[in-house]
Structure formats: structure tokens, C-alpha cells
Amino acid sequence: MDLQGQLKNLFPDHEPSKEEAEPQVHKLSVQSEPLICKYEKRKGKPITIIEGYNGLDKDFKLLAKTLKTSLSVGGSFKNGSLIIQGDFRDKIMQLLVNMGFKVKRVGG
């Protein structure tokens, strides 16, 4: 039995409204300028930096969360750039292209 069936058994009189039935999905705005994906070493550890997003900060933070969870890595959002731990340029670029972004690789 799925979750909806279990809830129906517990609350037989409840009628779900349309707001509860449809989850809200936030669309990221795709921009015309490419995102810049570059590689650096800080304190001897490799990091990947993504810069150049022209949208809202909350949209960029949502993009950061999506990338970090899909790669299972840590990272941070500082000063309009996304810093991801490790050298994941190829995977990040592929994920961003699949989302509809243009990506430019800078450095090595």
C-alpha cells in the first residue's frame, strides 16, 4: 500500500486540495552568457569554481544545492561564486548542459 492509501485509511473524510496535490517546482532561469567553470588548488586541495550566473542569488543557491547533492560533495556559495570540493569539472559541465546552461571551461 502506498502513502496515499495509508493516509486515506487514517483520514477517510479528508479531501486533498489542489495546492497539496501539486508540488511546487522552481524553474531556474537559463541565461545567454555561459557559466565559467574553473579549477584551482587552495591549501593543496583541488576545488571547482563556478561563476558568471546573472540570475537571483536564491536561484544560484538552489543550483548549488542541486549540484552538490547530485555529486555527493561539499561546497559553499560565496561572493557570487560556487565553490565545490574536488575536481568535478567534467561532471558539473555535463549536468549544467543537461539543465540547459551554456558552460565555458577555463584553465587546464
MOHUUR-V85794 format. One record per residue. N is the residue number from 1. PHI is phi in degrees with one decimal (* if undefined). Layout:
n->[N & N]
phi->[PHI & PHI]
This chain:
n->[1 & 2 & 3 & 4 & 5 & 6 & 7 & 8 & 9 & 10 & 11 & 12 & 13 & 14 & 15 & 16 & 17 & 18 & 19 & 20 & 21 & 22 & 23 & 24 & 25 & 26 & 27 & 28 & 29 & 30 & 31 & 32 & 33 & 34 & 35 & 36 & 37 & 38 & 39 & 40 & 41 & 42 & 43 & 44 & 45 & 46 & 47 & 48 & 49 & 50 & 51 & 52 & 53 & 54 & 55 & 56 & 57 & 58 & 59 & 60 & 61 & 62 & 63 & 64 & 65 & 66 & 67 & 68 & 69 & 70 & 71 & 72 & 73 & 74 & 75 & 76 & 77 & 78 & 79 & 80 & 81 & 82 & 83 & 84 & 85 & 86 & 87 & 88 & 89 & 90 & 91 & 92 & 93 & 94 & 95 & 96 & 97 & 98 & 99 & 100 & 101 & 102 & 103 & 104 & 105 & 106 & 107 & 108]
phi->[* & -83.5 & -63.3 & -62.2 & -66.9 & -64.9 & -64.6 & -64.7 & -68.0 & -73.6 & -126.8 & -69.0 & -88.1 & -76.5 & -110.4 & -68.7 & -84.5 & -66.7 & -64.5 & -74.8 & -75.4 & -104.2 & -71.5 & -85.0 & -115.0 & -93.6 & -89.5 & -84.2 & -80.9 & -86.3 & -106.1 & -82.3 & -80.1 & -74.8 & -75.6 & -101.2 & -115.4 & -132.3 & -116.3 & -142.0 & -120.9 & -124.9 & 55.7 & 80.4 & -112.0 & -75.9 & -137.7 & -114.9 & -116.3 & -117.9 & -134.7 & 97.8 & -81.2 & -97.1 & -81.6 & -72.2 & -63.8 & -66.7 & -67.8 & -68.0 & -66.5 & -65.7 & -62.8 & -61.7 & -64.1 & -62.4 & -65.8 & -64.8 & -72.6 & -71.3 & -94.4 & 57.7 & -131.8 & -93.6 & 177.2 & -147.6 & -120.0 & -139.3 & 51.3 & 75.0 & -131.7 & -104.4 & -110.7 & -114.8 & -72.2 & 102.9 & -97.2 & -120.6 & -57.2 & -64.4 & -66.9 & -64.7 & -62.4 & -65.2 & -62.9 & -67.6 & -65.2 & -64.8 & -79.7 & 105.7 & -87.6 & -94.4 & -129.5 & -119.0 & -90.5 & -119.2 & 83.5 & -1.4]
